[in-house]
Amino acid sequence: MITIKNMSFRYGKHRMVFDRLNMEMKAGYIYGLLGENGVGKTTLLRLLAGLRFPTQGSVEVLGFTPSQRRTEFLSDLYYLPEVIDVVPLSMNEYVKRYAPFYPRFDYDKFNYYLEEWNIDPAQKLSQSSHGQQKKAMMSFALACNTRLLLLDEPTNGMDIPSKGIFRRLLAQASDDDKCFVVSTHQVRDLENLIDPILILEKNQVLLNNTVEEITKKLWFGVKSEKSDHDLYREECIGGYAVVDYNDRHEESHLNIEMLFNAAIQNKSLFKRMFIEEQQVPHSDFSEEMRQKLYKDHE
């Protein structure tokens, strides 16, 4: 679905955003794209959509080179930015004008999405609140039924009930032939939806793994006492919420916010565990491996 090889991108001469980035994303998943401000999440989405062009290396999406902006490519991809350019049209007018560009646009689903969010299709977007605009455009994006859907901070501006509807509709729209990439800071809004998790950090990928792969190597839970070997911890009721090595091969529930904080505090270690050492079988991730990684990290 998406293959990036040795891709570099910079703004001007001095601001390097990506340096020889390598990454793959497959169909059948809802990717959660995480990273601190300024690491290039929005830039990556724009590169995938063909709105930015790599300085070097290659980006292949749906079998196309995005920068060529072929009609077949653009009709099978939808990019919804965080900030929407509001047009003085109603959704009825918007659909008549823009739906023909997407051959698999589903009018029945579009009306269903509007009803779920209680959107009046006759009201002009410019006369709607920011939250209503976001939900109206999300309805259009889902109804386009493209194989690749790129969403930048989709839950910003939504109230709590609307976020729940968004999760449900996105899950309903996903299938084995589609790839959704969701860039977000609101990880708690999407914790039970996004999988795999992709974490960017200044020119590099720290993590691009499924929840199952992550929880095989890391343990999430509560301890009564802190340890020097904890990768990340926060005080909580009953002790400390902790991210630790899963050398005991125990099952645990992934906490994406804790995972992100652990990755940012242990960048080189995470890159080694999840990017450089992906060929290490889980059965070999023993106490000896843990001590080696921890010693190297120190």
C-alpha positions in Angstrom: 0.0 0.0 0.0 2.7 2.5 1.1 6.5 2.1 0.7 9.0 4.8 1.6 12.7 4.1 0.8 15.6 6.4 1.8 13.3 9.4 1.5 14.6 12.8 2.6 12.6 16.1 2.7 13.6 19.5 3.8 12.1 23.0 3.8 14.6 25.4 2.3 18.3 24.7 2.7 18.5 24.3 6.4 15.3 22.7 7.9 15.7 18.9 7.4 12.4 17.1 8.3 13.2 13.6 7.1 16.6 12.1 6.4 16.7 8.8 4.6 13.4 7.6 6.0 12.3 4.0 5.4 8.7 2.8 6.2 6.0 0.6 5.1 2.2 0.6 5.7 -0.1 -2.2 4.7 -3.8 -2.5 3.7 -6.2 -3.6 6.4 -5.0 -1.4 9.2 -5.8 1.9 10.9 -2.4 3.4 11.6 -2.0 5.9 14.5 0.7 8.5 13.5 2.2 10.0 16.7 5.0 12.4 17.4 5.8 15.7 19.1 5.1 19.0 17.5 7.3 19.8 14.5 8.5 16.2 13.8 6.8 16.1 10.4 3.5 14.3 10.9 1.5 16.7 8.6 4.4 16.8 6.2 4.4 13.0 5.9 0.7 13.0 5.1 1.2 15.7 2.5 4.0 13.7 0.9 1.8 10.6 0.8 -1.0 12.7 -0.9 1.4 14.2 -3.4 1.1 17.7 -2.0 4.9 17.8 -1.1 7.7 16.2 -3.0 10.7 14.3 -1.6 14.1 15.9 -1.8 15.5 12.5 -2.5 14.5 8.8 -2.2 11.2 7.3 -3.2 7.6 7.3 -2.0 5.2 4.8 -3.5 1.5 4.8 -2.7 -1.1 2.5 -4.1 1.4 1.6 -6.8 1.9 5.2 -7.9 4.4 8.0 -7.3 2.4 10.6 -5.5 4.3 13.6 -6.9 3.1 12.6 -10.4 -0.5 13.2 -9.2 -2.1 10.7 -11.7 -5.9 10.8 -11.9 -6.2 7.1 -10.9 -4.1 7.9 -7.8 -6.0 11.0 -6.7 -9.4 9.3 -7.1 -8.4 6.6 -4.7 -7.0 8.8 -1.9 -8.6 11.3 0.4 -6.7 13.7 2.6 -8.6 15.6 5.3 -6.3 18.3 6.9 -6.6 19.5 10.4 -7.7 23.0 9.3 -10.5 22.9 6.8 -10.9 25.6 4.1 -14.5 26.5 4.6 -16.4 26.9 1.4 -19.7 28.9 1.1 -21.6 25.7 0.1 -24.0 23.4 1.7 -23.1 19.7 1.9 -25.7 19.0 -0.8 -24.0 21.4 -3.1 -20.5 20.2 -2.0 -21.3 16.6 -2.9 -22.8 17.5 -6.3 -19.5 19.4 -7.1 -16.9 17.1 -5.7 -18.3 13.5 -5.4 -17.9 12.8 -9.1 -14.1 12.9 -8.6 -14.4 9.7 -6.5 -15.7 6.8 -8.5 -16.7 4.7 -5.5 -18.5 7.5 -3.6 -21.3 6.0 -1.6 -24.3 8.4 -1.4 -26.2 6.2 0.9 -23.4 6.0 3.4 -22.9 9.8 3.1 -26.5 10.4 4.1 -26.1 7.8 6.9 -23.0 9.6 8.3 -24.8 13.0 8.2 -27.7 11.5 10.1 -25.4 10.0 12.7 -23.8 13.4 13.4 -27.1 15.3 13.0 -25.7 17.4 10.1 -28.2 19.4 8.1 -27.1 18.9 4.4 -28.9 22.1 3.3 -27.0 24.4 5.7 -23.9 26.2 4.4 -20.6 25.1 5.9 -19.6 28.7 6.4 -22.7 29.1 8.7 -21.8 26.1 10.8 -19.6 25.7 13.9 -16.1 24.4 13.6 -17.2 21.1 15.1 -20.1 20.7 12.6 -17.8 21.6 9.7 -15.3 18.9 10.9 -18.1 16.3 11.1 -19.6 17.2 7.7 -16.2 16.9 6.0 -15.5 13.7 7.8 -18.7 12.3 6.4 -17.7 13.2 2.9 -14.2 11.7 3.4 -15.6 8.4 4.6 -18.2 8.3 1.8 -15.5 8.7 -0.8 -14.7 5.1 -0.1 -11.0 5.4 -1.1 -8.5 2.8 -0.4 -6.2 5.3 1.3 -7.6 7.8 3.9 -5.3 10.3 5.5 -6.7 12.2 8.5 -4.8 15.0 10.3 -6.1 15.5 13.9 -9.6 14.4 13.0 -11.1 14.7 16.5 -10.0 18.3 17.2 -13.2 20.4 17.6 -15.4 17.4 18.3 -17.3 17.0 21.5 -17.2 13.7 23.5 -20.3 12.1 21.9 -19.1 13.0 18.5 -15.7 11.4 19.1 -17.5 8.1 20.0 -19.5 8.3 16.8 -16.2 9.0 14.9 -14.6 5.9 16.3 -17.6 3.7 15.4 -17.9 5.1 11.8 -14.2 4.8 11.1 -14.2 1.2 12.4 -17.2 0.4 10.2 -15.5 1.9 7.1 -12.3 0.0 7.4 -11.7 -3.3 5.6 -8.9 -5.5 4.4 -8.4 -3.5 1.2 -8.1 -0.1 2.9 -5.4 1.7 4.8 -6.3 4.6 7.1 -3.5 6.8 8.6 -4.6 9.0 11.5 -2.3 11.7 12.8 -3.3 12.7 16.3 -2.2 14.1 19.6 -5.5 13.0 21.1 -4.4 9.4 21.7 -7.0 8.7 24.3 -9.7 9.4 21.8 -8.5 6.6 19.6 -6.7 4.2 21.9 -9.0 1.2 21.1 -9.0 1.9 17.4 -5.6 2.6 16.0 -3.3 -0.3 15.3 -0.4 -0.3 14.3 1.2 2.6 16.2 3.8 4.7 14.3 5.9 7.1 16.2 8.0 9.7 14.5 10.9 11.6 16.1 13.1 14.1 14.2 14.3 12.3 11.0 13.6 8.8 12.2 11.0 6.3 13.1 11.0 5.0 16.7 8.2 2.6 16.3 6.0 1.1 13.5 4.4 -2.0 15.1 1.1 -3.6 15.9 -0.3 -3.6 19.4 0.5 -7.3 19.7 4.1 -6.8 18.7 4.5 -4.0 21.2 3.0 -5.9 24.1 5.2 -8.8 23.4 8.2 -6.7 24.2 6.7 -4.2 26.7 4.6 -4.5 29.8 2.0 -1.9 30.9 0.7 -2.0 34.4 0.8 -0.7 38.0 3.6 -1.5 40.5 3.7 -0.7 44.2 7.3 0.4 44.0 9.4 2.1 41.3 12.5 0.5 39.8 15.5 1.8 38.0 14.7 -0.5 35.1 11.3 1.1 34.5 11.3 2.6 31.0 8.7 5.1 32.0 6.5 5.6 35.1 3.9 8.0 36.5 2.6 8.2 40.1 -1.0 6.9 40.3 -3.4 5.5 42.9 -1.8 2.3 44.3 1.7 3.1 43.3 3.2 3.8 39.8 1.8 3.3 36.3 4.8 1.7 34.5 6.1 0.8 31.1 8.7 -2.0 31.5 10.3 -4.8 29.6 8.0 -7.8 29.2 10.7 -10.4 30.0 8.1 -12.5 31.8 6.0 -12.8 28.7 2.9 -11.5 30.5 -0.2 -10.1 28.8 -1.0 -6.4 29.4 -3.2 -3.7 28.0 -1.4 -1.2 25.9 -1.6 2.4 27.1 -0.7 4.5 24.1 -0.1 7.7 26.0 2.4 5.9 28.3 3.9 4.2 25.3 4.5 7.5 23.6 6.1 9.0 26.7 8.3 6.0 27.1 9.4 6.2 23.5 10.3 9.9 23.7 12.3 9.3 26.9 14.1 6.3 25.4 14.5 7.1 21.8 17.7 5.2 20.9 16.5 2.2 22.9 13.1 2.1 21.2 14.6 2.4 17.8 16.9 -0.5 18.6 14.2 -2.7 20.0 11.5 -2.1 17.4 13.3 -1.0 14.2 16.8 -2.3 14.2 16.1 -5.6 16.0 12.8 -6.6 14.5 14.4 -9.9 13.4 15.0 -11.0 17.0 12.4 -13.7 17.8 10.2 -13.0 20.9 11.5 -16.2 22.5 15.0 -14.8 22.4 13.9 -11.6 24.2 15.1 -12.9 27.5 16.6 -11.3 30.6 20.0 -11.4 28.9 18.6 -9.4 26.0 16.9 -7.0 28.4 20.1 -6.4 30.3 22.1 -5.9 27.1 19.6 -3.4 25.8 19.4 -1.6 29.1 23.2 -1.5 29.4 23.5 -0.2 25.9 20.9 2.4 26.6 22.7 3.6 29.7 
